[in-house]
């Protein structure tokens, strides 16, 4: 039996969310499901050698699907790597077909972040993995989803998850190759958003970015990052917010995602929306 939904202009729609096995992606899936949205949950569910923290697992992706179903919505889990555009397009096409070909909402959320790569990883590899996932993966995601949105003809909302590092030079005192790659990739997401917003406006497809400050997820809360900040307190200070909070919850970002996906934001496109506890005003 479906639970009664709080209507917010997104009910009876279908969303594709990348990086959905845990963290922000799972939160976005749950918040949208609570509003009556069916979910295609995509995640790589495999290790990435250059990242010093574990990626999500197939079991975690299955748990996201189960949570969406418990909220009364349909869900399908897709194990796919956003770096592989062709495979991602095939996987999205099969999943969307399960929902009758309808696709209204895209949340390009998959991303990685570290200040230092796994020991033994070259600077070139950390740059390539970060840019390939955080920026090229966003492009792949939009391109995989667009044909279905255009064919359905309902318009829709594309939400690209950037970062405070997409609006500010977030490289820290040491300026490691990893932080340079992260900052460059998240700025690149803004460029993609602005180009797509212009291109897709005539189809009533809105495109926006969301820029979180630090969020309580495994990407931020892991032993390697804690160790780095202990050794480099000057870089820890770089993460200070104006409001008296060290980090925000994933649901805080999801609230912005739901709003941008909803009819309440039907004339909002081409916007960089910070959910950053005032990080960018400092």
C-alpha positions as CSV (number, residue, x, y, z in Angstrom):
1,X,0.0,0.0,0.0
2,X,1.3,3.5,-0.9
3,X,1.7,6.0,1.8
4,X,-0.1,9.3,1.6
5,X,2.3,11.8,-0.1
6,X,2.8,15.5,0.6
7,X,2.2,17.0,-2.8
8,X,4.9,19.4,-4.0
9,X,4.6,19.4,-7.7
10,X,6.7,16.3,-8.3
11,X,4.3,13.4,-7.7
12,X,3.9,10.7,-10.3
13,X,7.2,11.7,-12.0
14,X,10.3,9.6,-12.6
15,X,13.9,10.5,-11.6
16,X,17.3,9.2,-12.4
17,X,19.8,9.8,-9.6
18,X,23.5,9.0,-9.9
19,X,25.6,8.1,-6.8
20,X,22.4,6.9,-5.2
21,X,23.7,4.0,-3.1
22,X,24.4,6.1,0.0
23,X,25.1,9.6,1.2
24,X,23.5,12.5,-0.7
25,X,22.3,10.3,-3.5
26,X,20.3,8.1,-1.2
27,X,18.9,11.1,0.6
28,X,17.8,12.7,-2.7
29,X,16.1,9.4,-3.7
30,X,14.3,9.2,-0.4
31,X,13.1,12.8,-0.3
32,X,11.8,12.5,-3.9
33,X,10.2,9.2,-3.2
34,X,8.4,10.8,-0.2
35,X,6.9,13.2,-2.6
36,X,5.6,10.5,-5.0
37,X,8.5,10.1,-7.4
38,X,9.7,6.8,-8.9
39,X,13.5,6.3,-8.8
40,X,16.2,5.0,-11.1
41,X,19.1,4.7,-8.6
42,X,22.5,4.5,-10.3
43,X,25.9,3.9,-8.6
44,X,29.3,2.4,-9.6
45,X,29.4,0.1,-6.5
46,X,33.1,-0.6,-7.1
47,X,36.4,0.6,-5.6
48,X,38.2,3.6,-7.2
49,X,41.9,3.0,-6.6
50,X,42.9,6.7,-6.3
51,X,40.3,7.4,-3.6
52,X,41.5,6.7,0.0
53,X,38.0,5.8,1.2
54,X,35.7,3.0,0.1
55,X,33.0,3.5,-2.5
56,X,29.4,2.3,-2.0
57,X,28.6,-1.4,-2.4
58,X,25.9,-3.4,-4.3
59,X,24.2,-4.1,-0.9
60,X,24.0,-0.4,-0.2
61,X,22.4,0.2,-3.7
62,X,19.9,-2.5,-3.0
63,X,19.1,-0.9,0.4
64,X,18.4,2.4,-1.4
65,X,16.0,0.6,-3.7
66,X,14.3,-1.1,-0.7
67,X,13.9,2.2,1.1
68,X,12.3,3.8,-1.9
69,X,9.9,0.9,-2.2
70,X,9.1,1.1,1.5
71,X,8.2,4.7,0.9
72,X,5.6,3.4,-1.6
73,X,7.3,4.2,-4.8
74,X,8.8,2.0,-7.6
75,X,12.6,1.8,-7.8
76,X,15.2,0.1,-9.9
77,X,18.9,-0.1,-9.1
78,X,21.5,0.3,-11.8
79,X,25.2,-0.6,-11.3
80,X,27.0,1.7,-13.8
81,X,30.1,3.9,-14.0
82,X,29.4,7.5,-15.1
83,X,32.8,7.5,-16.7
84,X,31.5,5.1,-19.3
85,X,29.0,7.1,-21.4
86,X,27.9,4.3,-23.7
87,X,27.3,1.8,-20.9
88,X,25.5,4.4,-18.8
89,X,23.2,5.3,-21.7
90,X,22.3,1.7,-22.3
91,X,21.6,1.1,-18.6
92,X,19.5,4.3,-18.3
93,X,17.5,3.4,-21.4
94,X,16.7,-0.1,-20.0
95,X,15.7,1.3,-16.6
96,X,13.6,4.1,-18.0
97,X,11.8,1.6,-20.2
98,X,10.6,-0.1,-17.0
99,X,8.8,3.1,-16.2
100,X,7.0,3.4,-19.6
101,X,9.7,5.6,-21.1
102,X,8.9,8.6,-18.8
103,X,11.7,10.6,-17.3
104,X,11.1,14.0,-15.7
105,X,14.0,14.6,-13.2
106,X,17.7,14.0,-13.4
107,X,20.0,14.5,-10.4
108,X,23.7,14.2,-11.5
109,X,25.0,13.6,-8.0
110,X,27.8,11.1,-8.4
111,X,31.1,12.5,-7.3
112,X,34.4,11.9,-5.5
113,X,36.6,14.1,-3.4
114,X,39.8,13.8,-1.5
115,X,42.6,16.1,-0.5
116,X,45.3,13.4,-1.0
117,X,45.0,10.3,-3.2
118,X,45.7,6.7,-2.1
119,X,49.4,6.2,-1.5
120,X,51.2,5.3,-4.7
121,X,48.6,7.0,-7.0
122,X,50.1,9.5,-9.4
123,X,49.0,13.1,-9.7
124,X,47.8,12.4,-13.2
125,X,45.6,9.5,-12.0
126,X,43.9,11.5,-9.3
127,X,43.3,14.4,-11.7
128,X,41.9,12.0,-14.3
129,X,39.6,10.1,-11.9
130,X,38.3,13.3,-10.3
131,X,37.6,15.2,-13.6
132,X,36.2,12.0,-15.3
133,X,33.7,11.4,-12.5
134,X,32.8,14.9,-11.3
135,X,32.6,16.7,-14.6
136,X,32.7,14.3,-17.6
137,X,30.4,11.9,-15.6
138,X,27.9,14.8,-15.3
139,X,28.0,15.3,-19.0
140,X,27.5,11.6,-19.6
141,X,24.6,11.5,-17.2
142,X,22.8,14.4,-18.9
143,X,23.4,13.0,-22.4
144,X,22.2,9.5,-21.3
145,X,18.9,11.0,-20.0
146,X,18.1,13.8,-22.5
147,X,16.8,11.6,-25.3
148,X,14.1,10.2,-23.0
149,X,13.1,13.6,-21.6
150,X,12.9,15.1,-25.1
151,X,10.9,12.2,-26.5
152,X,8.4,12.2,-23.6
153,X,7.9,16.0,-24.2
154,X,7.0,16.8,-20.6
155,X,9.8,19.2,-20.0
156,X,11.6,18.5,-16.7
157,X,14.3,19.5,-14.3
158,X,18.0,18.6,-14.5
159,X,19.9,19.2,-11.2
160,X,23.7,19.0,-11.2
161,X,25.3,18.7,-7.8
162,X,28.4,20.9,-7.7
163,X,30.0,22.2,-4.5
164,X,31.1,25.4,-2.8
165,X,34.3,24.6,-4.7
166,X,32.3,25.3,-7.9
167,X,32.0,28.9,-6.8
168,X,35.2,29.6,-4.8
169,X,38.8,28.6,-5.2
170,X,38.7,25.8,-2.6
171,X,42.3,24.6,-2.8
172,X,43.6,25.3,0.7
173,X,47.1,26.3,1.8
174,X,48.8,23.3,0.3
175,X,47.0,23.3,-3.1
176,X,47.3,19.6,-3.7
177,X,46.6,18.2,-7.2
178,X,43.6,16.5,-5.7
179,X,42.0,19.7,-4.5
180,X,42.9,21.5,-7.7
181,X,41.2,18.7,-9.7
182,X,38.1,18.9,-7.5
183,X,37.8,22.7,-7.7
184,X,38.3,22.6,-11.5
185,X,35.8,19.8,-12.0
186,X,33.1,21.5,-9.9
187,X,33.6,24.8,-11.7
188,X,33.2,22.8,-14.9
189,X,29.8,21.5,-13.8
190,X,28.6,25.2,-13.6
191,X,29.7,25.7,-17.2
192,X,27.8,22.6,-18.3
193,X,24.7,23.8,-16.4
194,X,24.7,27.2,-18.1
195,X,25.2,25.8,-21.5
196,X,22.4,23.2,-21.1
197,X,20.1,25.8,-19.5
198,X,20.3,27.9,-22.7
199,X,20.1,24.9,-25.0
200,X,17.1,23.2,-23.3
201,X,14.9,26.1,-22.3
202,X,12.9,25.8,-25.5
203,X,12.0,22.3,-24.4
204,X,10.8,23.5,-21.0
205,X,13.7,21.6,-19.4
206,X,15.3,23.5,-16.5
207,X,18.9,23.1,-15.6
208,X,20.4,24.3,-12.3
209,X,23.3,23.5,-10.0
210,X,23.3,23.0,-6.2
211,X,26.4,23.9,-4.2
212,X,26.7,22.2,-0.8
213,X,29.2,23.0,1.9
214,X,30.6,20.0,3.8
215,X,27.9,17.3,4.1
216,X,27.9,14.5,6.6
217,X,28.5,11.6,4.2
218,X,31.3,9.0,3.8
219,X,33.0,11.3,1.3
220,X,33.6,13.9,4.0
221,X,33.5,11.9,7.2
222,X,36.3,9.3,6.8
223,X,39.5,8.5,8.6
224,X,41.8,9.8,5.9
225,X,40.3,13.3,5.8
226,X,40.3,13.5,9.5
227,X,44.0,12.5,9.5
228,X,44.8,15.1,6.9
229,X,43.1,17.9,8.8
230,X,44.8,17.0,12.0
231,X,48.2,17.3,10.2
232,X,47.1,20.5,8.3
233,X,44.9,22.6,10.6
234,X,45.2,25.6,8.2
235,X,43.3,23.6,5.6
236,X,40.7,22.5,8.2
237,X,40.0,26.2,8.8
238,X,39.3,26.6,5.1
239,X,36.1,24.6,5.6
240,X,34.6,27.1,8.1
241,X,31.0,28.1,7.6
242,X,29.5,31.5,8.5
243,X,26.6,29.8,10.4
244,X,27.7,28.0,13.5
245,X,27.7,24.5,12.0
246,X,30.6,22.3,10.9
247,X,28.7,20.4,8.3
248,X,25.1,20.0,7.1
249,X,23.0,16.9,6.7
250,X,22.3,15.3,3.3
251,X,18.6,16.0,3.8
252,X,19.4,19.8,3.8
253,X,20.7,19.4,0.2
254,X,17.8,17.1,-0.7
255,X,15.3,19.8,0.2
256,X,16.9,22.1,-2.4
257,X,16.8,19.2,-4.9
258,X,13.1,18.6,-4.3
259,X,12.3,22.3,-4.7
260,X,14.3,22.6,-8.0
261,X,12.5,19.5,-9.3
262,X,9.1,20.8,-8.4
263,X,6.6,23.0,-10.0
264,X,7.4,25.6,-7.3
265,X,10.6,26.3,-9.2
266,X,9.0,26.0,-12.7
267,X,10.6,29.3,-13.9
268,X,14.0,28.7,-12.2
269,X,16.8,27.8,-14.6
270,X,20.5,28.6,-15.0
271,X,20.9,29.2,-11.3
272,X,23.8,28.3,-9.0
273,X,22.0,27.6,-5.7
274,X,24.3,27.5,-2.6
275,X,23.2,25.4,0.4
276,X,26.4,26.2,2.3
277,X,25.6,27.6,5.7
278,X,27.1,30.9,4.5
279,X,30.4,29.4,3.4
280,X,30.7,31.6,0.4
281,X,30.2,34.9,2.3
282,X,33.4,34.4,4.3
